[in-house]
Amino acid sequence: MASDFRALIKSDPSIGAGNFLFRYIDAADDRSRPLLEMDRPYRIGRQEFGPRVTIGEFADCATALAAWYQSRGVGIKDPVAVYLENAAGYYLHYVALTRIGAIPALINGGMDAATTADYLTRVRAVALMTDSRSAGIMDDLAGAKGITVFDDSSVHYEGLDVRQVRIHRHHDDDPVLIGHTSGTTGAPKAVQFNHAGFFHGVRRQLDHNFGAKIFSAVPHSHAAAFTFFMSCVARNTPLFIQTSFAPQDVLASVERQRPSLVFAFPKIFVDMCRHELGDYDLSSVDIWMATGDSSHEPHIRKILAQASRGRDGNTPDYRAPVFIDNLGSSEMAFGILRNIHTLGSDKYDRCIGKPFQWVDLEIFDHDGEPAAVGTVGRLGVRAPSVTVGYWNDSVATEKSRWNGYWLTGDLVYRDAAGFYYHVDRTADKILTHDRTLYSVQVEELVMKRFSEVFDCTAVGDYSSDGGISIALAIEPVHADIELAPLADAIARFFTAAGLPSLGRIMMMEQDWNVGVTGKKLKRVIREHINSPEPSMQLT
């Protein structure tokens, strides 16, 4: 049945992100197949949803929820914000809202109330669906702005006739999702995805085998989560969604669920590396897949080295796994580039591989001209899967377009063999008196050179007298490491490598100044690290 539906997707361009699930049910006529598993169920009204759900049960619940939204006056093209604690609810509300042509605006449940309220105002949502955890807060902040607030505990289906649901027929350009950026450079921006474009990467990757079960630990309000959800429906592959992102919970779930593919943002894999991986049986995993920012070499190597062994940590497993490192962003409905690592990989040093087949890339210099091979520039992407723009913000949209390409905010270069390398975000580069320094490259160098450093963040240290040096916040591999001798060794290394001097260094704790999607908030770190109290100033 799954192969038949994949063939239908390839031949029928009307199948897209707004109707994929019900088109599968119509085509496959298989309501009993497993669709979702979750580490904890989602309660909506009087109904418990999960922890295991068939595609028929999901479709029935989504249809009933669509009827409820319709009875509350939600209609075609109405943006409806969804702000929840539980992961499973995002999938259910997305399908219900798109069923009637409304536009789900999914908000990460970790976003603070003030930022959320500001975001809702800019999106101009007509309604907000939330839960008991945040309903009171959001009623004060959002209700005053004319947004109807729904509490998911009040959703009841009694008296609703699901046969009266107005099923929307999606056009290619119909919006189906408003996502948001991580807010690492300022207020989160609202990203629009449409019916055809949001599904394009799924359509193009249909023949790739992901194995028997997929494990997803990305934020489930994010577009990347729905890319995998759609892919699993198309492939008839069960999807397990992890709600708790604590690394010990993720590892325990992987051991218990035995998935063939684990999909997460890089931070999840970094957090896993803080634990003794040999304590868990990870042998079922053939593919570890990251998306978002590029991952650091030491973390990739640790996961591959341990995951390729049996539970005793000594016996090599007959299936050596791979780590697929995808570069993506909130504005891309699918990854841009990927680098496939094995135990014997040598393409590191911030190598992000080559683009997907349907992705056209260009690197622009500071004048907006194509950059030469080996020259760092701004990454531009042209593909059907790229966002059509920022919702209600034409100025920000146009500033992100350049010669037909969407500027991702990344600084990269390309080598003669066509491999791309990620060196920094445009907002995080360090401007010295005689050159530009790239913070991510500095971090990679420190982590590769000093085994005492588990993670680090580099920013520019701009003194009041005009001096420019590098400031480092480091997380040591264990708490007993002394800062002074490590700082001295790093300072000598910088001098020998021809880098600017190390001006300040400080210890940072796990998750220090991390945003809702796991990215380091370097704009905040720049402010903190220049405070003399928590840091060591080197002379």
KOLVO-125075 format. One record per residue (C-alpha): x, y, z. Coordinates in steps of 0.05 Angstrom, whole numbers, plus 32768, in hexadecimal, padded with zeros to 4 digits. Example, Ala and Ser with C-alpha at 12.3 -4.5 7.8 and 13.67 -1.06 7.14 Angstrom:
2
80F67FA6809C
81117FEB808F
//
This chain:
539
800080008000
803880308012
805A80257FCF
801880337FAC
801080757FD1
805780897FC2
8048807D7F78
800980A77F7E
803080E07F9E
806180DF7F64
802980E27F31
7FF881107F54
801281577F62
7FD281697F88
7FEB81407FC4
800E816E7FF4
80188185803B
7FCE81988044
7FAE81568030
7FE4811E8033
7FC680F6806C
7F7F80F28052
7F9880E5800B
7FBF80A98028
7F80808F8049
7F5880978009
7F8D80747FDF
7FA5803D800E
7F63802D8030
7F8B8017806D
7F73803780AE
7F94800580DC
7FDD801380CD
8006802F8108
8013807980FF
802C80998140
804A80838181
805C80B381B9
807D80B381FC
803E80D0821C
7FF880D88201
7FD5811A81F1
7F9481288214
7F64815581EE
7F2181628210
7F088120822C
7F2F80F681FA
7F7480D98203
7F9B80D881C2
7FD280A381C1
8003808881D5
7FFA805D8197
7FCF8076815E
7FBB8056811C
7FB2808180DE
7F67807680E2
7F63808C812A
7F8D80C9811B
7F6180DC80DF
7F2180D48107
7F3B80FF8140
7F5681348110
7F13813780EB
7EEC813F812B
7F1C81768141
7F14819880FD
7EC881978108
7ED381B7814D
7EFF81EE8130
7ECB81FA80F9
7E9481FF812D
7EBC82358150
7EBE825F8111
7F04824D80F8
7F05825180AC
7F2F824F806E
7F7182758072
7F67828680BD
7FAA828380E2
7FA0825A8122
7FDA82588153
7FE982178178
8014821C81B7
801881DB81DE
804281B4820F
8034817081F1
8054815D81AF
801C81328193
7FEA816B8193
80108190815D
80068159812A
7FBD8152813A
7FAD819D8137
7FD681A580F7
7FAE817080D2
7F6B818980EE
7F7881D180DB
7F9281C38095
7F568195808A
7F2981D3808A
7F5B82018067
7F70822780A6
7FBA823780B1
7FDB821880EF
800E8247810E
80358217813A
805C82358174
80928211819B
8077820481E1
80B9821B81FF
80B1826281E6
80A58293821F
806182B48226
807782FB8215
809A82E681D5
805F82BB81C3
802E82F481CD
8057832281A0
805C82EB816C
801182DF816C
800583298160
8034832A8124
801582EA8107
7FCF83088112
7FB482C48128
7F6982C2812F
7F6D828D8166
7F9D826B8195
7F98822281A9
7FBE821581E9
7FBC81E78226
7FB181EB8270
7FFC81F9827B
7FF9823C8257
7FB0824D824C
7FAC827F8286
7FEC82A38271
7FD882A78228
7F9182BD8239
7FAE82FB8259
7FE283098223
7FBE82F481E4
7F7582FC81F5
7F7E83468200
7F95834B81B7
7F548330819C
7F6C82E88193
7F3B82B281A7
7F5C828281D8
7F49823981D6
7F5D8208820D
7F6781C181F2
7F4581A58231
7F0481C7821A
7F0281A481D7
7EC5817681D4
7EA781548197
7E61814781B1
7E2C815E8180
7E5D81698147
7E4F81498103
7E91813A80E2
7E6D813180A0
7E62817C809F
7EAD818C809F
7EBE81B88064
7EFA81948046
7F2881C78026
7F4681B87FE2
7F8D81D47FE5
7FAD81FB7FAD
7FF981F57FA7
8002823B7FC3
7FD382347FFF
7FF682408041
7FF68201806D
8026821580A4
8042825280C7
8080823D80EC
80B1826A8110
80FC82748112
812382678152
812D82B18162
817882AC8169
818282EF8147
814383128162
80F883078166
80E182C68146
80CA82D080FE
808B82AF80E2
809D828080A8
8068826D8075
806582298053
80348217801C
801181D78006
803F81C37FCD
808281E07FE5
807E81C3802B
8074817E800C
80A881837FD5
80E381657FFC
80B7812C8014
80A3811E7FCC
80EA811E7FB3
810580F07FEA
80CF80BB7FE6
80FC80837FCF
812E808B8008
81278054803B
8123806C8083
8119802780A2
80E1800880CB
80D6803E8100
80E780888106
80F780AA8148
80EC80F68148
81088123817E
81048166815B
80D6819C8177
80938183815E
807A81C8814D
80B281D0811A
80AB81C680CF
80E1819080D1
80B4816580FE
807C816880CA
80AC81588091
80B9811580B4
8070810B80C6
805D8112807D
809680E68068
808080AF8098
803980B1807F
805180AC8037
807F80718047
804E804D8076
8083805280AD
8070805A80F6
808880998118
809B809E8162
809980E5817D
80C280F481BB
80A6812A81E9
80DC812C821F
811E81448201
814781358240
8181810D8224
817880D28253
812F80CE823F
814080D081F5
8175809A81FD
8146806E8226
810F807681F2
813E806581B9
8153802681DE
810A801381EC
80EC802681A9
8125800A817E
811C803A8143
814480348103
814B808080FC
815280B78131
814280FD811A
8154813A8145
8172817F8147
81BD81808157
81B2819381A0
8191815081AF
81CF812C8195
81FD815B81BC
81D5814C81FC
81D8810281EE
8224810781EB
822581208232
820F80DB8249
823080978246
8213807D8206
822D80378215
81F88031824C
81C2802E8217
81B47FFC81DF
81B3802881A0
81C17FEF8170
817E7FF5814B
818F8039812E
81A9803880E7
81A4808380DC
81AF80BD810B
819580FB80E8
819E814480FD
8181818180DE
818881CC80EB
81CE81E480FA
820981B980E6
8222818A811C
8267818A813B
829981538129
82A7813A8171
825D812E817E
8251810A813C
828E80DD8148
827880CB818F
823380B68179
824C808D813E
8283806C8167
82558056819E
821680488176
823C80198148
824A7FEB8183
82207FBB81AA
82077FC681F1
82497FB08210
826D7FE881EC
82A07FB881CD
827F7F8C8199
82787FAF8156
82327FAC813B
822B7F8E80F6
82047FCC80E0
8230800980E4
8201804680E8
8207808880C4
81FE80CE80DD
81DB80FB80AA
81E9814480B9
81B781708095
81BD81BC8092
817A81DC8095
8155821880B2
810F822C80C7
8105824A8081
81128208805E
80DB81D3805B
811181A08051
815D819D805B
818B81C3802C
81CB819A802E
81E08159804E
822081378063
821D80EC8070
825080D680A4
8269809080B4
829D807880E5
82D2808380B0
82BA80C8809A
82ED80FF808D
82BF81368073
82BD816080B1
82D881A680C1
829281C280BA
8284819E8079
8239819C806B
823E8172802D
8217817E7FED
81D181977FDF
8193816D7FD4
818581617F8A
814D81947F84
817381CB7FA9
819882017F83
81CD82267FAC
81F482657FA3
822782877FD0
822782D37FCD
826183017FDF
825783448003
824583657FC0
820F83337FB0
823883107F7A
824582C57F77
828182B47FA3
82BD828F7F88
82CE82487F9D
82EC824A7FE3
82D0828E7FF3
82A18296802E
825F82B7801E
821482B8802D
81EE8279801C
81B482817FEC
8182824A7FDF
815182417FA6
812182057FAA
80D681F67FAA
80DD81E37FF4
80F48228800A
80C28254802F
809B82868007
80AB82BA803B
809D82D58081
805382DA8092
803C83238097
8083833D808E
8092834E8045
80CE83798059
80F3833F807C
80DF83128042
80FE833F800D
813D834A8036
814682FE8035
814182F97FE9
817D83047FBC
817E82F87F71
814782C47F77
816882A07FB2
8153829E7FFB
818B82B3802A
818F82828063
81B982AC8092
81F3827B808C
823B82888077
82598250804E
828D82408019
8292820B7FE3
82D081E37FD2
82E781CE7F8C
82C5818A7F95
828181AA7FA1
827F819E7FED
826381D68018
827E81EC805B
825782138090
8281824680B7
824F827380DB
820D829880DD
821082DD80BE
81FE82FE8101
823582D98127
827482E780FF
82AB830B8125
82C783498104
831083568117
833B839080FF
8358836A80C4
8328833080B4
82E8830C80C2
82E982D380F2
82B3829D80F3
829B82888138
828482428125
82C882328107
82E982498147
82BB821D8170
82CA81E08144
831581EC814B
831281F18197
82E781B3819F
831381898170
835481A18190
8342819E81DA
8322815E81F3
831281828235
82DE81AC8210
829B818B8204
827981C881E6
828B821181DC
8271825381C1
829D828981A2
828982D2819B
82AD8313818E
82C8833981CA
82C7838381B7
82E983AD81ED
82DA83F681FA
831F840B81E0
831183EB819C
833583AA81A8
8319836A818A
8326832481A5
830182E281AC
82D582D281E7
82C6828981F6
829182678221
82A3821F822A
828181E28247
82B681B28261
82AF8166825B
82AC816282A7
82A7819482E0
82ED818782FD
831181A982C3
833381E982D9
8327822782AF
836A824A82B6
839982158297
836682068260
835F82508250
83AB8256824C
83B0821A821C
8378823581EF
8398827A81EE
83DB825C81D8
83B7823381A3
839482728188
83D782958182
83F8825A815E
83BC8255812F
83C0829F811C
837C82AE813C
836C82EE8162
837D82EB81AC
834F82C981DE
833483038207
830282E38236
82EF829C8248
82BA82818276
829A823F8289
825382358271
82208204828A
81F781D6825F
81BD81FA823C
81D9823F824D
81B682728220
8197823E81F2
8158825081CB
8118822781C4
813481FD818A
817781F181AB
81A182268188
81D2825081AF
81BA829881B6
81FC82B981A5
81DE82FF81A6
81CF82F381F0
821182D081FD
8237830C81E2
821783368218
82248304824F
826B82F1823E
828383398241
826E833F8289
82AF833882B2
828F831582ED
828582CE82D2
82C182CD82A3
830C82CD82A4
832A8308827F
836D82F68260
83A683278259
//
